[in-house]
Amino acid sequence: MEEPSWLEKVRGYLDLGMIDEAAREIEKLPATRRGTEEAQEMRIIVQLDRGDLASAFALCETLCDLAQDNHAGFIQGAYCLHEMERTEEAIEHLQSGPQTLRDEPLYFYNLGCYELAMGRDQAAVTWLEQSFQMDPIHRKKALSDPDLKSVRHLFSE
């Protein structure tokens, strides 16, 4: 199934760093499309690209309410909280997501990062190893992730 052309345009603008143009493209959507999960996800990305974590988090909360099974609101929302130095809340937010979120390697990777930030190294390594088992690309990512420097030696290849 092809993505809607508006979504392709928005992603193209974001790829080019044209954040305002991406935002305008979303707002040009008909009212019936502006409230969709996809439009909300793109708004979140726009706010993250602008560095407006508080607005991005508010949009994540709305997405979580709009679509409980949509993982983006939980993953991005937790990221926002962590970046706002509310890491314990980030963990709680991520873990409050639907059970299907546990099928995502990124869920476990992010939990590992947040646990490490809280000084819980063993929990962090456990979550990270779960992520690596689900998708080995995350191990490679972890080897260059500055947030994981202190435990990198435990899973280096």
KAZILIN-V360765 format. One record per residue. N is the residue number from 0. PHI is phi in radians with two decimals (none if undefined). Layout:
BEGIN
n,phi
N,PHI
N,PHI
END
This chain:
BEGIN
n,phi
0,none
1,-1.37
2,-1.24
3,-1.06
4,-1.06
5,-1.10
6,-1.19
7,-1.08
8,-1.09
9,-1.07
10,-1.09
11,-1.08
12,-1.06
13,-1.11
14,-1.06
15,-1.55
16,1.36
17,-1.64
18,-1.15
19,-1.10
20,-1.14
21,-1.08
22,-1.08
23,-1.10
24,-1.09
25,-1.14
26,-1.26
27,-1.36
28,-1.10
29,-1.06
30,-0.91
31,-1.18
32,-1.69
33,-1.11
34,-1.65
35,-1.31
36,-1.00
37,-1.09
38,-1.13
39,-1.14
40,-1.05
41,-1.18
42,-1.07
43,-1.05
44,-1.08
45,-1.02
46,-1.17
47,-1.10
48,-1.13
49,-1.38
50,1.44
51,-1.64
52,-1.14
53,-1.12
54,-1.17
55,-1.08
56,-1.13
57,-1.04
58,-1.15
59,-1.11
60,-1.07
61,-1.10
62,-1.12
63,-1.07
64,-1.25
65,-1.21
66,-2.48
67,-0.97
68,-1.54
69,-1.46
70,-1.27
71,-1.02
72,-1.09
73,-1.40
74,-1.17
75,-1.20
76,-1.09
77,-1.11
78,-1.03
79,-1.02
80,-1.06
81,-1.05
82,-1.16
83,-1.54
84,1.09
85,-2.12
86,-1.16
87,-1.08
88,-1.14
89,-1.07
90,-1.08
91,-1.08
92,-1.10
93,-1.09
94,-1.27
95,-1.46
96,-1.24
97,-1.15
98,-0.98
99,-1.11
100,-1.09
101,-1.27
102,-1.54
103,-1.73
104,-1.02
105,-1.12
106,-0.97
107,-1.25
108,-1.07
109,-1.14
110,-1.01
111,-1.04
112,-1.07
113,-1.21
114,-1.10
115,-1.09
116,-1.08
117,-1.54
118,1.47
119,-1.79
120,-1.05
121,-1.12
122,-1.07
123,-1.04
124,-1.10
125,-1.05
126,-1.13
127,-1.10
128,-1.06
129,-1.07
130,-1.06
131,-1.11
132,-1.14
133,-1.31
134,-2.68
135,-1.01
136,-1.08
137,-1.22
138,-1.11
139,-1.08
140,-1.07
141,-1.10
142,-1.17
143,-2.04
144,-1.35
145,-1.08
146,-1.19
147,-1.88
148,-0.94
149,-1.22
150,-2.07
151,-0.96
152,-1.08
153,-1.36
154,-2.36
155,-1.20
156,-1.43
END
